[in-house]
Amino acid sequence: MDVGIQVIFSAFGADHPDSQVYSEEVRLCLLAEELGFDVLWPVEHHFTDYSFCPDNTQFLSYLAGRTSRIDLGTAAVILPWNEPLRVAEKIALLDEIAGGRVRFGMGRGLSRREYEGFRSIKMDESRGRFDEAAPMILEALETGFIEGPGPYYPQPRTEIRPRPTRTFAGRTYAVANSSDSVDIAARIGARMIMFAERNWDSRLPGIERYRAAYQATHGSEAPPVLTCDFIYCDERSDRGEQLGTQYLGSYLASLLEHYELMGDHFTGTEGYQGYGKNAETLRALGETGYLKAFKAANAYGTPDQILRTLESRKQTLGRFEQSTSFRFGAIPYAQAEKSMRLFAKEVLPVLKGWD
């Protein structure tokens, strides 16, 4: 089983300067290679304490020189916020200097606040922009040339330099939390990324839709989905329950604030009507009910408790890849490192043995 770490660059609930957040995330990334994790997955986010990494390819270029084995994944490059030509160039360059260790993950963005910061990029254009940009970029990474007729990115045929020298088949991922995102992920042959926001039974229909669409389009079985979650690992179950609940609750508060997940603006935004229906459900649940569902989707406690939770996920979803954040919800660095080391010692070897 493939297990990576999710790098989220959050200062929410912690009185830390941004420089400290980055120095600590770098320390965890370097530790991840030492402890045997498979891949680093930094996010792209802008402007707020929720998360701030304006260019995850730049962050990974630094880590490419500090590491030698671990893969480097973008989780994700938000395509509507980035010119396709520049994305293709950056990914090709990063893969060249990293010796073929790059995994390219894409998304379209969900935060109204971030879209407002970009001014000229409208949130209700995100679906069209993503669906146009993704095939252009993937074609460029295979052929070395990018082109497209528009309407968002009219691009004359242009060569990418340095020329891509390795295929990205099997190394492409796409965030797919809505039905239309599931369809495009399958169509372009990307592995499906899902975030641990609610129990996995409720996510299975979307995964089955992806698998069916992938099979119909490509004539082969879909690859395992990538689940992105938040884990707190402790030697004691009582302390793991207490602190796991505390940190997951703090992170969920930041999630609700940043994305306005209970807001009514999704219903009137093109491409986000599915999130509007989810918002209605969340308003009915309330924050307490949502925290219960959020905790059920993630794993915390002792190594044995975490393994049982992940075994249950595997029984529900089948094979999956995992990207775990150990630093979230204002966890002090020392605790995050301790949690990560214990997970690597007791949980990671078991997961590596899963087919």
C-alpha positions in Angstrom: 0.0 0.0 0.0 1.2 3.5 -0.9 1.3 5.9 2.1 2.4 9.5 2.0 2.1 12.6 4.1 -0.2 15.6 3.4 1.4 18.9 4.0 -1.1 21.7 4.7 0.8 24.8 6.0 -1.8 25.8 8.6 -1.5 28.5 11.3 -5.2 28.4 12.3 -5.5 28.4 16.1 -1.8 28.7 16.7 0.2 31.8 17.4 3.0 31.0 15.0 4.8 33.2 12.4 4.5 31.9 8.9 8.2 31.3 8.8 7.9 28.8 11.7 5.0 27.0 9.9 7.3 26.4 6.9 10.3 25.4 8.8 8.3 22.8 10.7 6.6 21.5 7.6 10.1 21.1 6.0 11.3 19.2 9.0 8.4 16.8 8.8 8.9 16.3 5.1 12.5 15.4 5.6 11.6 13.1 8.4 9.0 11.4 6.2 11.7 10.2 3.8 13.8 8.9 6.8 10.8 7.0 8.2 9.9 5.3 5.0 6.8 7.2 3.7 6.3 7.0 -0.1 5.4 10.5 -1.1 5.0 14.1 0.0 1.7 15.8 -0.9 1.8 19.7 -0.3 -1.5 21.5 -1.0 -2.1 24.8 -2.9 -3.9 27.5 -0.8 -3.8 31.2 -0.6 -4.3 34.2 1.7 -5.4 32.9 5.1 -4.4 31.0 8.3 -6.4 28.0 7.1 -3.5 27.1 4.7 -1.0 29.0 2.7 1.2 27.5 0.0 0.9 29.7 -3.1 3.1 27.4 -5.3 3.5 23.8 -4.3 5.8 23.1 -7.2 8.2 25.7 -5.9 8.1 24.1 -2.4 8.7 20.6 -4.0 11.6 21.9 -6.0 13.4 22.7 -2.8 12.6 19.3 -1.4 13.8 17.6 -4.6 17.2 18.8 -3.7 16.9 17.8 0.0 15.7 14.2 -0.6 16.7 11.3 -2.8 14.0 8.6 -2.6 10.6 9.9 -1.7 8.1 10.9 -4.4 6.9 14.5 -4.7 3.2 15.0 -5.3 1.0 18.1 -5.8 -2.3 17.9 -3.9 -3.2 19.8 -5.8 -2.3 22.4 -8.4 -5.6 24.4 -8.7 -5.9 24.7 -12.4 -8.3 27.7 -12.6 -5.7 29.8 -10.7 -2.8 28.8 -12.9 -2.1 29.2 -16.6 -2.0 25.8 -18.3 1.3 26.6 -20.2 3.0 27.6 -16.9 1.7 24.5 -15.1 3.0 22.2 -17.8 6.4 24.0 -17.8 6.7 23.8 -14.0 5.7 20.1 -13.7 8.1 19.2 -16.6 10.9 21.1 -14.9 10.2 19.7 -11.4 10.1 16.1 -12.8 13.4 16.7 -14.6 15.3 17.9 -11.5 13.7 15.3 -9.3 14.6 12.4 -11.6 11.1 11.3 -12.3 9.8 11.4 -8.8 6.8 13.7 -9.4 3.1 12.8 -9.1 0.9 15.5 -10.7 -2.4 16.2 -8.8 -4.9 18.7 -10.0 -8.0 20.4 -8.5 -10.4 23.2 -9.3 -10.8 25.0 -5.9 -13.8 25.4 -3.5 -13.2 28.5 -1.5 -15.1 31.7 -2.5 -12.5 33.7 -0.5 -9.7 32.5 -2.6 -11.5 33.1 -5.8 -12.2 36.6 -4.7 -8.5 37.2 -4.1 -7.8 36.3 -7.7 -10.3 39.0 -8.9 -10.6 38.2 -12.6 -11.1 34.5 -12.2 -14.7 33.7 -11.5 -15.7 30.8 -9.3 -18.5 29.8 -11.6 -16.0 29.3 -14.4 -14.0 26.8 -12.5 -15.6 23.7 -14.0 -15.1 24.9 -17.6 -11.5 26.1 -16.8 -10.5 22.8 -15.2 -12.1 20.7 -17.9 -10.3 22.7 -20.6 -6.9 23.0 -18.9 -6.4 19.4 -17.6 -6.3 17.6 -21.0 -4.1 20.4 -22.5 -1.5 20.0 -19.7 -1.5 16.2 -19.8 -1.1 16.2 -23.5 1.8 18.6 -23.2 3.5 16.4 -20.6 3.3 13.5 -23.0 4.1 15.2 -26.3 6.2 18.2 -25.3 3.8 20.6 -27.0 0.8 22.5 -25.6 -2.1 23.9 -27.6 -5.8 24.5 -27.3 -8.6 26.3 -29.0 -10.1 28.0 -25.9 -12.4 29.6 -24.9 -10.6 30.1 -21.6 -7.1 29.3 -22.8 -6.6 29.8 -26.5 -3.1 28.5 -26.9 -1.1 28.3 -30.1 1.1 25.2 -30.4 4.1 25.9 -28.2 7.0 23.6 -27.2 7.6 22.8 -23.5 11.3 23.2 -22.4 12.8 21.3 -20.8 11.2 18.7 -22.9 9.3 16.1 -20.7 11.2 12.8 -20.9 8.9 10.5 -18.9 5.3 9.6 -19.3 2.9 10.8 -16.6 0.6 7.8 -17.1 -0.1 6.4 -13.7 1.3 9.5 -12.0 -1.7 11.8 -12.6 -4.3 12.5 -9.9 -7.4 14.7 -9.7 -9.5 15.9 -6.7 -13.0 14.4 -7.2 -15.5 15.2 -4.5 -18.4 16.0 -6.9 -20.0 13.9 -9.6 -18.7 16.0 -12.5 -15.2 16.0 -11.0 -15.5 12.2 -10.8 -16.4 12.0 -14.5 -13.5 14.2 -15.7 -11.0 12.3 -13.5 -12.0 9.1 -15.1 -12.0 10.5 -18.6 -8.4 11.9 -18.4 -7.1 8.7 -16.7 -6.3 10.4 -13.4 -6.3 8.7 -10.0 -9.2 10.0 -7.8 -8.3 12.1 -4.7 -10.9 12.2 -1.9 -10.6 14.1 1.4 -11.8 12.5 4.6 -14.7 14.8 5.3 -17.5 12.3 6.2 -17.8 8.5 6.6 -16.6 6.4 3.8 -19.8 4.5 3.2 -21.3 7.7 1.9 -18.4 8.2 -0.5 -18.6 4.8 -2.0 -21.2 5.7 -4.7 -18.9 8.3 -6.1 -16.0 5.9 -6.1 -18.0 3.2 -7.9 -19.1 5.8 -10.5 -15.4 6.6 -11.0 -14.5 3.0 -11.4 -17.3 2.3 -13.9 -16.4 5.4 -16.0 -12.7 4.6 -15.9 -13.4 1.0 -17.1 -15.7 2.2 -19.9 -13.2 4.9 -21.1 -9.9 3.1 -20.8 -10.9 -0.6 -20.9 -9.0 -1.4 -17.8 -9.6 -1.5 -14.0 -9.4 1.9 -12.3 -6.4 2.5 -10.0 -6.9 2.8 -6.3 -8.2 6.1 -5.0 -6.1 8.4 -2.9 -7.7 9.2 0.5 -6.4 12.3 2.3 -6.9 12.2 6.0 -5.8 13.5 9.4 -4.4 11.2 12.0 -3.3 11.6 15.7 -1.4 8.6 17.0 -0.7 8.1 20.7 0.4 5.2 23.0 -2.6 5.7 25.2 -6.1 5.3 24.0 -7.6 7.8 26.5 -5.1 10.5 25.6 -5.5 9.7 21.9 -9.3 10.1 22.1 -9.0 13.4 24.0 -6.3 15.0 21.8 -7.6 13.5 18.6 -11.0 15.0 19.2 -9.5 18.3 20.2 -7.2 18.6 17.1 -9.8 17.2 14.6 -12.4 19.7 16.1 -10.0 22.6 15.7 -9.2 21.6 12.1 -12.8 21.2 11.2 -13.6 24.7 12.6 -10.9 26.1 10.2 -12.4 24.0 7.3 -15.9 25.3 7.9 -14.7 28.9 8.1 -12.5 28.8 5.1 -14.8 27.0 2.7 -18.1 28.3 4.2 -19.4 24.7 3.8 -22.7 25.5 5.5 -23.3 28.6 3.4 -26.0 29.0 0.8 -23.8 30.5 -1.9 -23.0 27.1 -3.5 -26.5 26.7 -4.8 -26.3 29.7 -7.1 -22.7 29.1 -8.3 -22.3 27.2 -11.5 -20.5 23.9 -11.0 -21.1 23.8 -7.3 -24.7 22.8 -7.0 -23.8 19.5 -5.4 -22.0 21.3 -2.6 -25.2 23.3 -2.2 -27.1 20.1 -1.4 -24.3 19.0 0.9 -24.5 22.4 2.7 -28.2 21.8 3.4 -27.3 18.4 5.0 -24.6 20.0 7.1 -26.9 22.8 8.3 -29.3 20.1 9.4 -26.5 18.2 11.2 -25.0 21.2 12.8 -21.3 21.5 13.7 -21.6 18.9 16.5 -23.1 16.4 14.1 -20.5 17.2 11.4 -17.7 16.7 13.9 -19.0 13.2 14.6 -19.0 12.3 10.9 -15.6 14.0 10.4 -14.1 11.9 13.2 -15.5 8.7 11.8 -13.8 9.4 8.5 -10.4 9.9 10.0 -8.3 7.8 12.4 -6.9 8.6 15.8 -5.9 6.8 19.0 -3.4 4.0 19.5 -1.7 2.3 16.6 -4.1 -0.7 17.0 -7.2 1.6 17.0 -5.9 3.4 13.9 -5.2 0.1 12.1 -8.8 -1.1 12.8 -10.2 2.2 11.4 -8.1 1.9 8.3 -9.0 -1.8 7.9 -12.7 -0.8 8.0 -12.0 1.8 5.3 -10.3 -0.9 3.2 -13.3 -3.2 3.6 -15.6 -0.4 2.4 -13.5 1.0 -0.5 -11.2 -1.8 -1.5 -7.6 -0.9 -2.2 -6.6 2.7 -1.7 -3.6 4.9 -1.3 -3.3 7.1 1.7 -2.1 10.7 2.3 -2.0 11.5 6.0 -1.5 14.9 7.7 0.1 14.7 11.1 0.3 18.5 11.7 -3.2 20.1 11.7 -5.6 21.7 14.1 -2.9 23.6 16.0 -1.0 20.5 17.0 2.3 21.6 18.6 5.3 20.5 16.4 6.7 18.1 19.1 3.4 16.3 19.3 3.0 16.1 15.6 6.5 14.6 15.2 5.9 12.1 18.0 2.6 11.0 16.5 4.2 10.6 13.1 7.1 8.6 14.5 4.8 6.2 16.3 2.6 5.8 13.2 5.7 5.0 11.2 6.9 2.5 13.7 3.7 0.6 14.4 1.2 1.3 11.6 3.2 2.0 8.5 4.9 -1.5 8.2 1.4 -3.1 8.4 0.0 -0.9 5.7 3.0 -1.6 3.5 2.1 -5.2 3.6 -1.5 -4.7 2.4 -2.2 -5.5 -1.2 
